[in-house]
Amino acid sequence: HDTQEVYFCSWHPKLNLLATSAADSTVRIWTIPRGPCDASSEKIACSNAIVLKHESVKKQQNKDVTVCAWNHQGTLLASGSGDGYVRVWTPSGELKLSLVAHKATIFSLKWNQKGN
């Protein structure tokens, strides 16, 4: 997210992964090194992000990715965007599911306790 706003961050419940959602139509999954942060750890985190692109079917729609949330097990990441879609991803970046039930921006997501 070099030049666009970041709207939301979500820590993985078990691993050193941070998901961020932004105005550039992406979610990024960052691997955060363990231990104290310094200039070298910042370069490592920035160079290895997995980029999840929100390809909008509605080309004219707002594609900002406004929210993201890991399930309780850390096996799935949900993201919501300005085109009204909720997308569900694996930690490796595979798109598992797209939910098309809303006509406006998704601002909030919450998993049930089972994480499904």
C-alpha positions as CSV (number, residue, x, y, z in Angstrom):
1,H,0.0,0.0,0.0
2,D,2.6,2.5,-1.1
3,T,0.5,5.5,-1.8
4,Q,-3.1,4.6,-0.6
5,E,-4.8,4.8,2.7
6,V,-4.8,1.7,4.9
7,Y,-8.3,1.3,6.5
8,F,-7.9,-1.7,8.7
9,C,-5.4,-4.1,10.3
10,S,-6.0,-7.6,11.7
11,W,-3.4,-9.7,13.6
12,H,-3.4,-13.5,12.9
13,P,-4.6,-15.3,16.1
14,K,-1.6,-17.7,16.2
15,L,1.1,-16.6,13.8
16,N,3.2,-13.4,13.2
17,L,1.0,-12.3,10.3
18,L,-0.7,-8.9,10.0
19,A,-3.4,-8.4,7.4
20,T,-4.0,-4.8,6.1
21,S,-6.8,-3.6,3.9
22,A,-6.5,-0.4,1.8
23,A,-7.8,2.0,-0.8
24,D,-5.6,0.4,-3.5
25,S,-8.2,-2.5,-3.8
26,T,-5.9,-4.9,-2.0
27,V,-5.4,-6.8,1.2
28,R,-1.8,-7.6,2.1
29,I,-0.7,-10.3,4.5
30,W,2.6,-9.3,6.1
31,T,5.0,-11.7,7.9
32,I,6.3,-9.8,10.9
33,P,9.6,-11.0,12.3
34,R,9.8,-12.0,16.0
35,G,11.8,-9.9,18.4
36,P,12.7,-6.2,18.5
37,C,11.9,-4.1,15.4
38,D,14.8,-2.3,13.7
39,A,15.6,-1.1,10.2
40,S,16.4,-4.6,8.9
41,S,13.2,-6.2,10.2
42,E,11.2,-3.5,8.5
43,K,12.7,-4.3,5.1
44,I,12.0,-8.0,5.6
45,A,8.3,-7.4,6.4
46,C,7.9,-5.0,3.5
47,S,9.5,-7.3,1.0
48,N,7.4,-10.4,1.7
49,A,3.8,-9.3,1.7
50,I,1.2,-11.5,0.0
51,V,-1.0,-9.3,-2.1
52,L,-4.7,-10.2,-2.4
53,K,-6.3,-8.3,-5.2
54,H,-10.0,-7.4,-5.1
55,E,-11.1,-7.7,-8.7
56,S,-14.4,-6.0,-8.9
57,V,-17.1,-7.2,-11.2
58,K,-18.8,-3.8,-11.0
59,K,-16.0,-1.8,-12.7
60,Q,-17.5,1.6,-11.8
61,Q,-17.9,0.7,-8.1
62,N,-15.7,1.8,-5.2
63,K,-13.1,-1.0,-4.8
64,D,-11.6,0.2,-1.5
65,V,-11.0,-2.7,0.8
66,T,-12.4,-1.3,4.0
67,V,-12.1,-4.2,6.5
68,C,-10.4,-7.5,7.1
69,A,-10.7,-10.1,9.9
70,W,-9.0,-13.5,10.6
71,N,-11.2,-16.4,11.9
72,H,-10.5,-17.7,15.4
73,Q,-8.4,-20.6,14.1
74,G,-6.4,-18.4,11.7
75,T,-7.3,-20.6,8.7
76,L,-9.4,-18.0,6.9
77,L,-9.3,-14.2,6.3
78,A,-12.4,-12.3,5.3
79,S,-12.3,-8.9,3.6
80,G,-15.0,-6.5,2.8
81,S,-14.9,-3.8,0.2
82,G,-16.7,-0.8,-1.3
83,D,-18.3,-2.9,-4.1
84,G,-20.4,-4.8,-1.4
85,Y,-18.5,-8.1,-1.7
86,V,-17.1,-10.1,1.1
87,R,-14.2,-12.3,0.1
88,V,-12.7,-15.2,2.0
89,W,-9.0,-16.1,1.6
90,T,-6.5,-18.6,2.9
91,P,-3.4,-17.4,4.7
92,S,-1.4,-18.2,1.5
93,G,-3.6,-15.9,-0.5
94,E,-6.0,-18.3,-2.2
95,L,-9.5,-16.9,-2.8
96,K,-11.9,-19.5,-1.4
97,L,-15.3,-17.7,-1.6
98,S,-16.9,-14.4,-2.7
99,L,-20.2,-13.4,-1.1
100,V,-22.4,-11.1,-3.0
101,A,-25.2,-10.0,-0.7
102,H,-24.8,-6.3,-0.2
103,K,-25.2,-3.3,-2.5
104,A,-23.0,-0.9,-0.5
105,T,-19.7,-0.8,1.2
106,I,-18.8,-3.4,3.9
107,F,-17.6,-1.6,7.0
108,S,-17.5,-4.4,9.5
109,L,-16.9,-8.2,9.7
110,K,-17.1,-10.7,12.5
111,W,-16.6,-14.4,12.5
112,N,-18.7,-16.8,14.5
113,Q,-16.9,-18.8,17.2
114,K,-16.5,-21.9,15.0
115,G,-14.9,-19.7,12.3
116,N,-16.9,-21.0,9.4
